[in-house]
Every structure is written in structure tokens, then in C-alpha cells.
């Protein structure tokens, strides 16, 4: 069935799991394992799709003529001067007469 595990070993493992987690937790445990497997499969398929898309983009870029890439200008870079705050001098006290 599962390689070298026989029916007796599987029943023993199920019994131990039942003792450890209890009958009430087994449905929640099964649901959690099912969601984990589903999420893993989804991430594997998404990774394959992302990789295929990246390969298609790389092939499209290789197909472009070299001159077209040389004509493109780099994006403008916004430069600003740093703001420097200077202390304000206090006004001299007024002379009393």
C-alpha cells in the first residue's frame, strides 16, 4: 500500500494519532493538512506560470533589434537640493528708558 508499511502499521499509526489529538481534533487536523497541500500545489503551479512568463519575455527581448534598444533614453532622474534648516537669531532685548 504505502511502500513497506502494511495494514497493521497504518492502523497502529492511526490509533496513536487518535490518542494524541482526540476524536474532536481529527477533522480540523485533516482540514488543515488538506489546505496545506492545496496551497502547496497552487504555489507550484503559480511558480511554473511565472517562470514561463519570464522566459517568454526574455525571448521577446532577444527578438528586438539592437538599434531599437540603443535609441531608448534612460528615464529622467529627479534631483532636489537637500533642505538645510538654520537657527533663527533671537532679537536683542529692547532698551528701557
C-alpha positions in Angstrom: 0.0 0.0 0.0 2.5 2.7 1.1 5.8 1.0 0.3 7.0 -1.1 3.2 4.1 0.0 5.5 1.5 -2.8 5.9 -2.1 -2.6 7.0 -1.3 -3.3 10.6 1.3 -0.5 10.8 -1.2 2.0 9.3 -3.9 1.0 11.9 -1.3 1.5 14.7 -0.3 4.9 13.4 -4.0 6.0 13.1 -4.6 4.7 16.7 -1.7 6.7 18.1 -2.8 9.9 16.2 -6.3 9.4 17.6 -4.9 9.1 21.1 -2.7 12.2 20.8 -5.2 14.6 19.1 -8.5 13.1 20.2 -11.6 12.4 18.1 -12.7 16.1 18.1 -9.5 17.4 16.6 -9.1 14.9 13.8 -11.5 16.7 11.3 -9.7 20.0 12.0 -6.3 18.3 11.5 -7.4 16.7 8.3 -8.8 20.1 7.0 -5.5 21.8 7.9 -3.4 19.2 6.1 -5.8 19.4 3.1 -5.5 23.2 2.9 -1.7 23.0 3.2 -1.4 20.5 0.3 -3.8 22.6 -1.8 -1.8 25.8 -1.1 1.5 24.0 -1.9 0.1 22.7 -5.3 -1.2 26.2 -6.1 2.1 27.8 -5.4 3.9 25.3 -7.5 1.6 25.9 -10.4 1.9 29.7 -10.0 5.7 29.4 -9.9 5.6 27.5 -13.2 3.4 30.1 -14.7 5.7 32.9 -13.6 8.7 31.1 -14.9 7.1 30.5 -18.3 6.1 34.2 -18.5 9.7 35.3 -17.7 11.0 33.0 -20.4 8.6 34.4 -22.9 9.6 38.0 -22.0 13.3 37.1 -22.3 12.7 35.6 -25.8 10.7 38.7 -26.8 13.6 41.0 -25.7 16.1 38.9 -27.6 14.0 39.2 -30.8 14.1 43.1 -30.7 16.7 44.7 -32.9 19.8 46.0 -31.1 19.3 49.5 -32.7 15.9 49.9 -31.0 17.4 49.3 -27.6 20.2 51.9 -28.3 17.6 54.6 -29.2 15.8 54.4 -25.9 16.7 57.1 -23.4 17.2 56.3 -19.7 14.3 57.5 -17.5 14.8 61.0 -16.0 16.1 61.2 -12.5 14.5 63.8 -10.2 17.1 65.6 -8.2 16.4 68.0 -5.4 18.7 70.0 -3.2 18.7 69.0 0.5 16.8 71.2 2.9 19.1 72.7 5.5 17.5 74.4 8.4 19.4 77.3 10.0 18.8 78.6 13.5 17.0 81.9 13.8 18.8 84.5 15.8 16.9 85.9 18.8 16.1 89.6 18.7 18.1 91.8 21.2 16.0 92.9 24.2 14.5 96.3 24.0 16.3 99.1 25.9 14.3 100.5 28.8 14.3 104.2 29.3 
